[in-house]
Amino acid sequence: MKKTYPIEVDCANCANLMEQATKKTEGIADATVNFMTQKMIVEFAEGADPKDVMKRVLKACKKVEPDCEIEL
């Protein structure tokens, strides 16, 4: 299942680092963070709970950029 989330990211490099961190998160099959559109497209692994997974994604992204916000 794919979902799109608005994300607040300050630079293209941070967006790239957040994308990498998201892809390493358990329950994520694939992810793309677009700095220009301020959107994150996430493909969840089969059987994953999107709300639970996105909490872990937000935590991983905050390690890259502490003021990052993802509208869950």
C-alpha positions as a Markdown table, in Angstrom:
| # | Residue | x | y | z |
|---|---|---|---|---|
| 1 | Met | 0.0 | 0.0 | 0.0 |
| 2 | Lys | 1.3 | 3.5 | -0.9 |
| 3 | Lys | 0.5 | 6.7 | 0.9 |
| 4 | Thr | 1.6 | 10.3 | 0.5 |
| 5 | Tyr | 2.4 | 12.5 | 3.5 |
| 6 | Pro | 3.1 | 16.2 | 3.6 |
| 7 | Ile | 6.6 | 16.7 | 5.1 |
| 8 | Glu | 8.5 | 19.8 | 6.2 |
| 9 | Val | 12.1 | 19.5 | 5.1 |
| 10 | Asp | 14.6 | 22.4 | 4.8 |
| 11 | Cys | 17.0 | 21.3 | 2.1 |
| 12 | Ala | 17.5 | 18.7 | -0.6 |
| 13 | Asn | 20.4 | 17.0 | 1.2 |
| 14 | Cys | 18.2 | 16.5 | 4.3 |
| 15 | Ala | 15.4 | 15.1 | 2.1 |
| 16 | Asn | 17.9 | 12.6 | 0.7 |
| 17 | Leu | 19.1 | 11.6 | 4.2 |
| 18 | Met | 15.5 | 11.3 | 5.4 |
| 19 | Glu | 14.6 | 9.1 | 2.4 |
| 20 | Gln | 17.5 | 6.8 | 3.2 |
| 21 | Ala | 16.5 | 6.6 | 6.9 |
| 22 | Thr | 12.9 | 5.9 | 5.9 |
| 23 | Lys | 13.9 | 3.0 | 3.6 |
| 24 | Lys | 15.8 | 1.4 | 6.5 |
| 25 | Thr | 12.8 | 1.5 | 8.8 |
| 26 | Glu | 11.1 | -1.8 | 9.5 |
| 27 | Gly | 7.8 | -2.1 | 7.7 |
| 28 | Ile | 8.8 | 0.1 | 4.7 |
| 29 | Ala | 9.1 | -1.5 | 1.3 |
| 30 | Asp | 10.1 | 1.8 | -0.5 |
| 31 | Ala | 10.1 | 5.5 | 0.1 |
| 32 | Thr | 10.7 | 8.8 | -1.8 |
| 33 | Val | 11.1 | 12.2 | -0.2 |
| 34 | Asn | 10.7 | 15.1 | -2.6 |
| 35 | Phe | 12.2 | 18.4 | -1.4 |
| 36 | Met | 10.5 | 20.5 | -4.1 |
| 37 | Thr | 7.0 | 19.3 | -3.4 |
| 38 | Gln | 7.5 | 18.8 | 0.4 |
| 39 | Lys | 6.0 | 15.3 | 0.1 |
| 40 | Met | 7.0 | 11.8 | 1.2 |
| 41 | Ile | 5.6 | 8.8 | -0.7 |
| 42 | Val | 5.8 | 5.6 | 1.3 |
| 43 | Glu | 5.1 | 2.1 | 0.2 |
| 44 | Phe | 4.5 | -0.1 | 3.2 |
| 45 | Ala | 5.6 | -3.8 | 3.5 |
| 46 | Glu | 2.8 | -6.4 | 3.4 |
| 47 | Gly | 1.0 | -6.7 | 6.7 |
| 48 | Ala | 2.6 | -3.5 | 8.2 |
| 49 | Asp | 0.6 | -1.2 | 10.4 |
| 50 | Pro | 1.0 | 2.3 | 8.7 |
| 51 | Lys | 0.4 | 4.3 | 11.9 |
| 52 | Asp | 3.0 | 2.3 | 13.8 |
| 53 | Val | 5.5 | 2.4 | 11.0 |
| 54 | Met | 5.1 | 6.1 | 10.4 |
| 55 | Lys | 5.8 | 6.8 | 14.1 |
| 56 | Arg | 9.2 | 5.0 | 13.6 |
| 57 | Val | 9.7 | 6.9 | 10.4 |
| 58 | Leu | 9.2 | 10.2 | 12.1 |
| 59 | Lys | 11.6 | 9.3 | 14.8 |
| 60 | Ala | 14.2 | 8.3 | 12.2 |
| 61 | Cys | 13.7 | 11.6 | 10.3 |
| 62 | Lys | 14.0 | 13.7 | 13.5 |
| 63 | Lys | 17.5 | 12.2 | 13.9 |
| 64 | Val | 18.4 | 13.7 | 10.5 |
| 65 | Glu | 16.5 | 17.0 | 11.1 |
| 66 | Pro | 15.2 | 17.6 | 14.6 |
| 67 | Asp | 12.5 | 20.1 | 13.5 |
| 68 | Cys | 11.2 | 17.8 | 10.8 |
| 69 | Glu | 7.4 | 17.4 | 10.8 |
| 70 | Ile | 5.3 | 14.7 | 8.9 |
| 71 | Glu | 1.6 | 15.2 | 8.9 |
| 72 | Leu | 0.3 | 11.8 | 10.0 |
